[in-house]
């Protein structure tokens, strides 16, 4: 009875870990809401696919270690259960760490842009709802030190003063 509950708790913890971090440009953090951002016009001059490496906060290793220790402690008699708990904790920690790292990896793109003044910038961001091509007009939106790239909005004639 104890093992299915422990395994379910570990799976739930790892699922929560994978949802903790995102660099999705379509998701704005609560901290960035209602903050003024600076906006700079630019043009895309190149893009390429990249992968943002997963995080290793230690929570995956800890959760895996606990589950491994509990599972390993059920092996054999008293002395064997202590050895099993230690080996289970080590193995569970390694597996939990690997699961956390792989579940937090993100497909992303590096977008190189040229500003109106001729300067160039490169931004890496997760794939969002907008795809970018060479020549696309974009805006760089900087909020709290973080930059994201978005399509430049169409300006209606007479709308700007």
Secondary structure, DSSP 8 states (H G I E B T S, - for coil): -HHHHHHHHHHHHHHHHHHH---BTT---GGGTT---EEEEEEEEEEEEEEE-----SHHHHHHHHHHHHHHHTSSSHHHHHHHHHHHHHHHHHHHHHHHHHHT-EEEEEEEEEETTS-EEEEEEE--S----TT-EEEEEEETTEEEEEE-----TTS--
